[in-house]
Amino acid sequence: MKNKSSSTPPRRAAFAWTAALAVSALLLSSCGGSGSGAAAGSRPRDGGTLVVGQYQEVTQFDPNRQYSWETWRIDRNIYETLVDEDLSSPTGVPKIVPRLATSWKVSDDARTYTFTLRQGVKFSDGTPFDAEAVRFNVRRFSDPAFKYYDKVSAATMSLVYGDLASVEVVDDHTVRYSFKHPFLDFLRQIPNSGNAASGIFSPAALEKYGQDGLADHPVGTGPFTFQERVRGDHTTLVRNTGYWGARPHLDKVVFKPVGDDQSRVAALRSGAVDLISRVPPDSVASLEKAGFTVPENKSVPQIIYYSYNFQNPYLRDKRVRQAIAQAVDRRQLAAKIYKGYAEAATSIINQGNEAYDPSAVDYPYDPAAAKKLIADAGYRPGQVKFTILSDTTGQPTAEFIQQGLKAVGIDAKVESFEWITYGTRTANLTPTDGMYLGEWGYVAANWVRIAHDHSVVAHDGDKYSDTSDATNKAIEAAAHNADPAKATGLWQDAAQAWAKDATILPLLSFNRYYAVSSRVGGFVWPQQDHYDLSRIWVAS
């Protein structure tokens, strides 16, 4: 097999290169970065506890079953991936860097990835990390004949590994992944997961605690280890004293779910927490005035969007979905509800994505056109009815959509739930449900395919898409392309083909998301939907 090799990866998914060991210094550096509080100007300090106020209760600490970014922000400190992203800069698509693999080679056709694994690494339970451990992890979600195969994990991980042909142990410290088709975005996808996370767990832990028990006894190789979780109150991680890499500054990190916006802000102001996510827009200016840092980033690959429930008879009609897109003034949503601390989204390719096209528009705001579409579909004002489902944090967005729909003759009611209940509710949709909230997004351009498969194909939405064949062909052409030079254009074409049928409603991306106490140093909000805790320190 012929391989390409170079010292610097191109922008598209770090294609076809062998990474030098020296690059790992980027990942393991302890220096601070922009976007932190006043303590950022001080020297890094070892020791202490960081308390993080999260806007959601997390799901579960099983890398193959977890979902939600708030969960991955914890999990990625316990479980490491073969490659990672350098999260030390607040700007630019993060570079792919070594983690549990020190180098890798990619075949010319982008179908075969061969990783050289880091030696001397152990899981926090003392068992060795090696090629057999990697294969064990992959077989859990890809091989029905494997003793520890898990259907739940297989369903989640298929978003990334659905095209996997095989995983082979070449030797104790070399492992090879082979795909049925070219997969240019595989390297980028490995660490870039809120769902389908590729963190490596200890096989011994799974064997000991079982499929359902791993989440309560998470064991990885990361800089922190799991201490405890009290559901609804906190999760505590402590520094991994046997960590193979550079010592993280912090001794302990405590994550506390605080679902109410004002309570989360109050906890930050009082010093009960040091860092919060999902800052309420009404609080940005006052927090900055009080000395907290609320960093700005307009290139984060996170997007708020609504999926459609195709069980609902009204939403099977493309004209109704198009009317919804034209009834919602997304720019006013960003300006009024989010006070300008969000950017309107008119394409599923978000502003932090490698294939972002600022000129892409699905359906412009046009209430008159929306009314006509409803009439053309044969419905009178008020006849189209359904429920909009949201988590509690997203309720203002849902109510804004509700008002826009009312103005064009669609009768929608809003139901909101705390996050875990919301996940259960959307997994059991009823025909009266119409739209449900999502917050997701990737740097990798194959996010288009993941979003389409997850929100449309998995819910039989292709049956109600006039251009489903054209969309699927465009997505397959982009996904199975092996030429990095063609990739961006192909993914943009796929996104535009998909947008014609209005089978998803992109809304906005946040440009303010975190708030940080002045006692925290080294915090960086990179062009990614998570951050690197190994860089952060706290003042004494």
Secondary structure as the mmCIF struct_conf table of DSSP 4:
data_model
#
loop_
_struct_conf.conf_type_id
_struct_conf.id
_struct_conf.beg_label_comp_id
_struct_conf.beg_label_asym_id
_struct_conf.beg_label_seq_id
_struct_conf.end_label_comp_id
_struct_conf.end_label_asym_id
_struct_conf.end_label_seq_id
STRN STRN1 ASN A 3 ASN A 3
BEND BEND1 SER A 7 THR A 8
TURN_TY1_P TURN_TY1_P1 ARG A 11 ALA A 14
BEND BEND2 ALA A 16 ALA A 16
HELX_RH_3T_P HELX_RH_3T_P1 LEU A 21 VAL A 23
HELX_RH_AL_P HELX_RH_AL_P1 SER A 24 LEU A 28
BEND BEND3 SER A 34 GLY A 35
HELX_RH_3T_P HELX_RH_3T_P2 ALA A 38 GLY A 41
BEND BEND4 SER A 42 SER A 42
HELX_LH_PP_P HELX_LH_PP_P1 ARG A 43 PRO A 44
STRN STRN2 THR A 49 GLN A 54
BEND BEND5 TYR A 55 GLN A 56
BEND BEND6 PHE A 61 PHE A 61
TURN_TY1_P TURN_TY1_P2 PRO A 63 ARG A 65
BEND BEND7 SER A 68 SER A 68
HELX_RH_AL_P HELX_RH_AL_P2 TRP A 69 ILE A 78
BEND BEND8 TYR A 79 TYR A 79
STRN STRN3 GLU A 80 GLU A 80
BEND BEND9 LEU A 82 LEU A 82
STRN STRN4 VAL A 83 GLU A 85
BEND BEND10 SER A 88 SER A 88
BEND BEND11 PRO A 90 GLY A 92
HELX_LH_PP_P HELX_LH_PP_P2 VAL A 93 LYS A 95
STRN STRN5 ILE A 96 PRO A 98
BEND BEND12 ARG A 99 LEU A 100
STRN STRN6 ALA A 101 VAL A 106
STRN STRN7 SER A 107 SER A 107
TURN_TY1_P TURN_TY1_P3 ASP A 108 ASP A 109
BEND BEND13 ALA A 110 ALA A 110
STRN STRN8 THR A 112 LEU A 117
HELX_LH_PP_P HELX_LH_PP_P3 ARG A 118 ARG A 118
BEND BEND14 GLN A 119 GLY A 120
STRN STRN9 LYS A 122 LYS A 122
TURN_TY1_P TURN_TY1_P4 SER A 124 ASP A 125
BEND BEND15 GLY A 126 GLY A 126
HELX_LH_PP_P HELX_LH_PP_P4 THR A 127 THR A 127
STRN STRN10 PRO A 128 PRO A 128
HELX_LH_PP_P HELX_LH_PP_P5 PHE A 129 PHE A 129
BEND BEND16 ASP A 130 ASP A 130
HELX_RH_AL_P HELX_RH_AL_P3 ALA A 131 SER A 142
TURN_TY1_P TURN_TY1_P5 PRO A 144 ALA A 145
BEND BEND17 PHE A 146 PHE A 146
TURN_TY1_P TURN_TY1_P6 LYS A 147 TYR A 148
HELX_RH_AL_P HELX_RH_AL_P4 LYS A 151 TYR A 161
TURN_TY1_P TURN_TY1_P7 GLY A 162 ASP A 163
STRN STRN11 LEU A 164 ASP A 171
TURN_TY1_P TURN_TY1_P8 ASP A 172 HIS A 173
STRN STRN12 THR A 174 PHE A 179
BEND BEND18 LYS A 180 HIS A 181
TURN_TY1_P TURN_TY1_P9 LEU A 184 ASP A 185
HELX_RH_AL_P HELX_RH_AL_P5 PHE A 186 GLN A 189
TURN_TY1_P TURN_TY1_P10 ILE A 190 PRO A 191
BEND BEND19 GLY A 194 ALA A 196
HELX_LH_PP_P HELX_LH_PP_P6 GLY A 199 GLY A 199
STRN STRN13 ILE A 200 ILE A 200
HELX_LH_PP_P HELX_LH_PP_P7 PHE A 201 SER A 202
HELX_RH_AL_P HELX_RH_AL_P6 PRO A 203 TYR A 209
TURN_TY1_P TURN_TY1_P11 GLN A 211 GLY A 213
HELX_RH_3T_P HELX_RH_3T_P3 LEU A 214 ASP A 216
BEND BEND20 HIS A 217 HIS A 217
BEND BEND21 THR A 221 PRO A 223
STRN STRN14 PHE A 224 VAL A 230
TURN_TY1_P TURN_TY1_P12 ARG A 231 ASP A 233
STRN STRN15 HIS A 234 ARG A 239
TURN_TY1_P TURN_TY1_P13 THR A 241 GLY A 242
BEND BEND22 TRP A 244 GLY A 245
HELX_LH_PP_P HELX_LH_PP_P8 ALA A 246 PRO A 248
BEND BEND23 HIS A 249 HIS A 249
BEND BEND24 ASP A 251 ASP A 251
STRN STRN16 LYS A 252 PRO A 257
BEND BEND25 ASP A 260 ASP A 260
HELX_RH_AL_P HELX_RH_AL_P7 ASP A 261 SER A 270
TURN_TY1_P TURN_TY1_P14 GLY A 271 GLY A 271
BEND BEND26 ALA A 272 ALA A 272
BEND BEND27 ASP A 274 ASP A 274
STRN STRN17 LEU A 275 SER A 277
BEND BEND28 ARG A 278 ARG A 278
HELX_RH_3T_P HELX_RH_3T_P4 PRO A 281 SER A 283
HELX_RH_AL_P HELX_RH_AL_P8 VAL A 284 LYS A 289
TURN_TY1_P TURN_TY1_P15 ALA A 290 GLY A 291
STRN STRN18 THR A 293 THR A 293
STRN STRN19 GLU A 296 GLU A 296
BEND BEND29 LYS A 298 LYS A 298
BEND BEND30 PRO A 301 PRO A 301
STRN STRN20 ILE A 303 TYR A 308
TURN_TY1_P TURN_TY1_P16 PHE A 310 GLN A 311
BEND BEND31 ASN A 312 ASN A 312
TURN_TY1_P TURN_TY1_P17 PRO A 313 PRO A 313
HELX_RH_3T_P HELX_RH_3T_P5 TYR A 314 ARG A 316
BEND BEND32 ASP A 317 ASP A 317
HELX_RH_AL_P HELX_RH_AL_P9 LYS A 318 ALA A 327
HELX_RH_AL_P HELX_RH_AL_P10 ARG A 330 GLN A 332
HELX_RH_PI_P HELX_RH_PI_P1 LEU A 333 ILE A 337
BEND BEND33 TYR A 338 TYR A 338
TURN_TY1_P TURN_TY1_P18 LYS A 339 GLY A 340
BEND BEND34 TYR A 341 TYR A 341
STRN STRN21 ALA A 342 ALA A 344
BEND BEND35 THR A 346 ILE A 349
TURN_TY1_P TURN_TY1_P19 GLN A 351 GLY A 352
BEND BEND36 ASN A 353 ASN A 353
TURN_TY1_P TURN_TY1_P20 GLU A 354 ALA A 355
TURN_TY1_P TURN_TY1_P21 PRO A 358 SER A 359
BEND BEND37 ASP A 362 TYR A 363
HELX_RH_AL_P HELX_RH_AL_P11 PRO A 367 ASP A 376
TURN_TY1_P TURN_TY1_P22 ALA A 377 GLY A 378
TURN_TY1_P TURN_TY1_P23 PRO A 381 GLN A 383
STRN STRN22 VAL A 384 ASP A 391
HELX_RH_3T_P HELX_RH_3T_P6 THR A 392 GLY A 394
HELX_RH_AL_P HELX_RH_AL_P12 GLN A 395 ALA A 407
TURN_TY1_P TURN_TY1_P24 VAL A 408 GLY A 409
STRN STRN23 ILE A 410 PHE A 417
HELX_RH_AL_P HELX_RH_AL_P13 TRP A 419 THR A 426
TURN_TY1_P TURN_TY1_P25 ALA A 427 ASN A 428
TURN_TY1_P TURN_TY1_P26 PRO A 431 THR A 432
STRN STRN24 ASP A 433 TRP A 440
BEND BEND38 VAL A 443 ALA A 444
TURN_TY1_P TURN_TY1_P27 ALA A 445 ASN A 446
HELX_RH_AL_P HELX_RH_AL_P14 TRP A 447 SER A 455
TURN_TY1_P TURN_TY1_P28 VAL A 456 VAL A 456
HELX_RH_3T_P HELX_RH_3T_P7 VAL A 457 HIS A 459
TURN_TY1_P TURN_TY1_P29 ASP A 460 ASP A 460
HELX_RH_3T_P HELX_RH_3T_P8 GLY A 461 TYR A 464
TURN_TY1_P TURN_TY1_P30 ASP A 466 THR A 467
HELX_RH_AL_P HELX_RH_AL_P15 SER A 468 ALA A 479
TURN_TY1_P TURN_TY1_P31 HIS A 480 HIS A 480
HELX_RH_AL_P HELX_RH_AL_P16 PRO A 484 ALA A 499
TURN_TY1_P TURN_TY1_P32 LYS A 500 ALA A 502
STRN STRN25 ILE A 504 PHE A 510
BEND BEND39 ASN A 511 ASN A 511
STRN STRN26 ARG A 512 ARG A 512
STRN STRN27 TYR A 514 VAL A 516
TURN_TY1_P TURN_TY1_P33 SER A 518 ARG A 519
STRN STRN28 VAL A 520 GLY A 521
BEND BEND40 GLY A 522 GLY A 522
BEND BEND41 GLN A 527 HIS A 530
HELX_RH_3T_P HELX_RH_3T_P9 LEU A 533 ARG A 535
STRN STRN29 TRP A 537 VAL A 538
#
